[in-house]
């Protein structure tokens, strides 16, 4: 039994640590994430829009699978956890070898290593010490820091650059783990909701996608909202002026637009929608006495907010219908768009208690405009609008952004930083001549490495040539000095 468990555990570990497993899981994460951006998500999308976009059967299927709230679905959390485990397992299995290669680089090339190295050359020298000194100067001239290595009474040179490139893959692994950690934290502890506000309205309640509500520890107030359009009338930009009230005190103000949220205490408010409430914000009327005795005046009405016309008479806006139609003895609204508006006013006398129904425009069978002591004429109409705010709390975002930054650094190292190693050691070739063996290796970008290696060899040969010429001049000068 114990042997079976060990075998099963080893099989699971090998599967998790397999590169193939990690790649497959990463591909699945990418596909699912792409689906989560293409499929309408709750609660960001209005329920009516969801029903218009999908058939009832398809919507029920998407809800059941969790694709309408992909990034909070239990199976998505499980998928992220599996990918993270696979990355950890692969890193643990391969890291010891990589660390040995990083911490203890191979500095003294033996004969078998020299034979198998792809990039190498041999340069004839007359003296080991002079040859090494020449190579050392050439190394330094190319910006390398040579190190003299003594092994088995043999001295050699070793230099390298950008050893960090060896560990770049683990930087990328760490960045992926941070991103997935942030995703898991957001899925388990984060939430998304929606709040709609009209101008001057404040609220601390957020509607969740499941119909429940969440109470914020502060309130958000809308001080204004609007829409800017292109020349053809299509929406260009929505904006909202928001204020945060904490403990009854205004602590923050900001005008938000799409992709520029207001953030307070870890809660983000995004501009998500904007539209008409179908209600009047302000109806401006010209008012004049019906008997003609008096000058016309101007009043502004809001729904169910009475305005005093004189000491005995008041008027209030009882109802506003943006697109009215009369059917079956009733006045209905066909839509919330202001296409065929009608306003129902009630003029009340304090003395008689009589209420007169005034309709603008007059609707036969409903209006009593002739009985009103005042005549009304519409001058201006300002409709009420709401701003729709997507509200989210994503406590794992710090890990996601840290992972993104770390991944940028790791990928830059992976693609642009090359680990180069160079060796130089005096050896006796097959013909018994003393030579300086020079070799090199790189983990990527072989063309650039070959160019640098040839430059190094050229520098060494040039140094040796100068040394030989200097030695020849000395020998030529010696006879004349003897004669003197």
N, C-alpha and C positions, 0 to 999 in steps of 0.2 A: 504493500500500500504506500509506504513512504517513498519507495523507488518510483512508483507511478506518479505520485505528486511531484517529485523532483523532475521527472521527465516532462510532465505537463507544464510545470513552471518554466523549465528551460525552453520549451517550445514557444510558450507565450512570450518570454523575454526576447527570443530570437526574432519572433514575428514583429514585436513592437520596435525593436532596435534596427529592423531592416530599413534601408533607404527606400526600397520600393513601397513599403507600408506607409512611410512618412509622406512620400510624394503623392500616393493615391489619396490619403486623407486630406492633404493640402488642396488637391484638385477638387475634392468634394466640398470643402469649406468655401472655396472660391465660387463654385457653381451655386451653392445654396445662398451665399451672400449676394450673388448677382440676382438670383430669383427674388431675394428679399427687397432689392431695390426696384425690380420691375413690377412685382405684384403689389397692388395697393395695400398699405399697411394701416391697421388700426392703432391708436385712435386718431392718427394724423388725418386720415381720409374720412370725410363725412359719411354717415351711414347711408344716406340717399345716394351718394355718388358710388358707393360700393355696390349697391343694388342695381344701379344703372350699368355699371361696368361688367358685372357677372350675373349669370343666370342663378336662380335660387339654388339649383342643385350644385353648381360649381362653387358658389359661395359657401354652402354648407360643407363641401369637401375641403375647401381651402381652410376654413375655420377648424375643422376636425383635425387636419394634419398639422395645423399651426403655422401655415404659410402666410396668414394675414397678420401675424405678429412674430415673424421669423426669429428675430434676435433675442426674444425672451422665451422661446419654446424650449421645453426640457431636453428634446433631442439635439437641439443646437448646442446647448450647454455641454451635453455628453460628447458631442462631436469635437468641440474645442478641447475638452479634457483629454480625449483620446489622442488628438494631435499633439497636445502638450506632453503627454506621457511618451509618445513615440519620439519626440525631439529629445526629451531627457534621456530616454534609454539609448538612443543612437549616440548622443554626446558622451554618456558615461562609458559606453563600450569603446569608443574611438579616442576619447580624450587622453588617456594615459600615453599612447604612442605619440600623439601630437605634442603633448607636453614634454616628453623626453626629447623629441626632435627640437623643440623650442628651447628648452632649458639646457640641454647638453648637445650643442651642434657638433657635427663631425668636423674636426679641425685638422687632423693629421692623416693625409691620404696614404694608405698602404698600396702595395703593388696591385692587388686584385681590384681595388677601387679605381686606381689609375687606368687600368686596362678597360674597365667597363664604362668609364665616363665618356659621354658622347662628344663633349666640347673640350678639346685639349690640344696642346702643341708643345714642341720641344725646341729650345733655343740653345745653341752651343755657347758654352762659357769656359773660361780658363781657370776660374777659381770659385769655389763654393761661396766663400764669404763675400767676395766682390759681387757675385751673381745675385745673392740674396739682398745685398745692400742696394743694388741697382733696381731690383724688383720692388723693394720697399719704397724707394723714391717714386717709382712709377705708380704704385698703388696710391700713395698720398696725393700725387699730382691729379689723379682722377677723383679725388674726394673720398677715397676709401681710408679706413683706419686699420692698417695691417697689424696683425698680432703674431709675434714669433712663438712658435710651438716646438718644444723639444720632446721627442719620443724615441726611445731606443738609440740615444746618442745621435739622432738625426734632427736637424733644425729645418723647419719649414715655415712658410708664411700662410696666414689665413685672414681673409677679410670678407665681410658680408654687409648687406644693407637691407633695410625693411624686413627684419625678421618677424615683425608683427603680422605680416601677411599670412604666416602659418596659422595664426589663431583667428583669422578673419571670419571663417565659417562659424566659429563659436560665438562671435559677436552677433552675427545674423541670427543664430539660434536663440541667443538671449533676447534679442529684439522681438522675435516671434513669440517667445514665451510671455514677454511683457504685454504685447498686444492681445494675446489670447486671455491672459489673466484679467486685463481690463474688460474684455468682452464677457467673461464669466461673471465678474463682479457686477457689471451693469445688468446682466440677465437675471442675477439672483436678487440684487438689492436696488437696482435702478427701476424707474417707472416713467411712463409717458402718459400725458393726459391732454385735455383741451379746455380752454376757457374762452368764452365770448363776452366782450364788454362793449357797451355803448359809451358815448362821450359822457364823462362825469361819473360813470359807474365804477365801483370798486368791489373786489371780491377776493376772498381767501380760499375759495372752493375750486377744486379742479375735478373735472369729469373724466373718469377713467374709461378705457375701452369696453370694460365689462358692465358698464352702467353704474358702477359704484362711484363714490366721491372720495376725495382726499382733501383734508384740511391743511393748508399751509400755515406755518408759524408767523406769517405776515400777510399783508394784503397788497394787491396790485390794483392801480387805478389808471383808467384811460382818460387822459386830458385832451385827446384829439386823435383823429385818424383820417386818412385820405388816400386817394388813388390818383396817380399820374398816368396819362394815356399817351400813346403814340398818335401820329397824325391821322391814322385810319380809325382811331377810337378804341383800339385794343389796349388792354392794361399794360403799362410799362413798369410801374412800381407801386407797391402798397407801403404805407408807413403808419406808425403809431407812436404817439407821445405818451410814455408810460411813467408812472411814479410809484415807488415802493413805500408802503407805510408799515413801519415796524414799531409796535408799542404805541400806536396812535400818532407817531411822528413821521414826517416825510424824511426819508434817509437817502433816497436816490432818485434821479430823473434821467431818462434817456429816450431819444427818438430812435426807434428800431426800424429796420427794413429787412427784407429777406436776406438771410445769411449773416446778419449782424444782430445777434440777440442781446437782450438784457440778462445779465447774470448776477444773482444775489443769493448768497448762502448756499451755493452749489446747485441752485435751481435756475434753469435757462428758460427764457421766454422768447420764442421765435415767432416772427410774423408769418402766419400760415394762410389767412384768408381775409377777405374784406367784402362787405356787401350791404345791401339795404335791409333794414328791419321791416320795411313796409309800413312803418309808423312815422308820424310827423314829428320832426324836431321843433319846427316853428312855422306857423302859418301867419303871414302878415296880411291884414285886411284893412281896407279903407272903409270907415264907418261914417254914415250921415243920418240924421234924424229923418224919419219917414214923412213928417209934416213939413220938411224943408226949412224949419226954423232953427238954424244953427249951422256952424261951419263943419265940414267933414274933418274927421280925425283918423288916426292910424293906431291899430292895436296889433299885438303879436300873441298868438294863441299856441299853447301846447295842449296835448290831449288831457281832458279832465282837470284842467287848471283854469278856473273861472277868472274873468276879467270884468271889473266894474265899469259899466258904461255911464251910469249916473248914480245918484243916491238911491234910486229904486230899482234899477235894471242892471242885470249882469248877463254875460254870455260865456259859454264854455264850448269847447270843441268836444263833442260827444263821440264822434267817430270819423275816421278818415279812411276812404276806400281808394286805393291807388289805381285800380282798374275795374270800374264797376259795371255791372250788368243787372238788369231787372228781369227776374224770372219767377213765375208762380207767386206774384204778389210780394216778393222779397228782393232786397238789394244784396247782391253777392259781389265778391271780389274774384276776378278771374286769375289774377297773378299779383305778385308783389312789385312788379314793374309799374312805374308811373306812366300809364298809357292813356287812361280815360278816368281821371281822378274825380272824386266827389267828396265834399266835406259836409258833415251833419253838425249843425250848430243848434244849441238850445238856449233861447233867450228867456230869462226868468224875471218876473216882476215880484219884488219883495212884498208889496202891498197886497196884491191880489193872489199871489201864489201861482199865477198862470204861467205855464211853460209853453213856448212857441217853437215848433220845429222849423228850422230854416235849413234849406239844402242849397249848396252851391256846386254845380248849377241846379236850377229848380228841377225836381223830379216829380212829375205829376203823380198824384195819389199819395205822396209822402210829404211834400213841402207845404208849409203854411207861411210862406214868405210875406204874403200880403197882410197878414195879421201882426207882423213884427213891428214894433215901434221904431226900429232902425233898419236901414238898408246896408247890405254888406257887399263888398266887391273884393275879390282876391287880387292881391298885388304881388306877393312873393311866397314861394313854398320852399322850405328846406326839409328834406327828408332825413330821418334818423338812419344812421349807419352803424354797423357793428364791426369790430375788429376781432378776427379769430386768431387766438394765440395758441401755439403748440407749447406745452409745458413739459419739461423733462428734467429728471434728476439722474445723472450718470456718474456715480462715484468712481467708476473705473477709468474715466477718461484720462486722468493723469498718467496711468500706466500705458494706455493706448498711445498717447502723444509721446511719452518717453520712449516707447518701443519704436515709433515711427522715426524719431530723431536718431536713435541708436542704429536702426536699420539703414538709414541714409549713410551714416558713418561706416557701418560694416560693409555695405555694398560698394562704397567708394574704395575701401581697402581691397575688397575682393577683386574688383575689375581694374583698378588703376595702380595699385601698389604691388610691385614685383619683388619677391625675395630672391636676391642674387648672392651667390657664394663663389669665392675665388680662392685658389690655392697656388702656391709656388714652392717647389722643392727641388734641390739639386739631386740628379740621378745619373747613373752611368747607363748609356743606351746599349743596344745589342752589339754595336761595333766597338764598345769599350771607351767611347768618348764621353766626357763630362758635359752634361746638358742641364738646363733649367727647365724642368717640367712645369707647365702652367696649365691649369684646368679651371673650369667653371661650370655652374649649373644654375638654373632658374626654374621657378615653379609655374611660370606663364610668360606670355609675350616673348616667345623665343627670338623673333626677329630683332627686337630692341636689345635683348641680351647679347645676341651674336655680334651686333654692332659695337656694344660696349666692350665685349671680350676682345674683339679685333683691335680696338683702340688701345686697350691695356697692353696687348702683345706688341703693338707698334711702339708704344711708349717705352717698354722694356728694351726692345731692339735699338731704339734711338739712343737710349741711355748707354747701352753697351757699346754702340758705335762711337759715341762721344768719349767713353772711357778708353777705348782702343786707340782713338786718334790722339788723345792726351798722352797716353803711354808711349806712342810712337814719337811724338814730339820730344818727350823727355829723353828717349834713347838717342835721337838725332843730336841733341844738345850735349850729351855726355862726352863724346870724343873731343869736341872743341874745348870743353872745360878741362879735360885731362892735359891737352896741349899747352894750355895757359899755365 
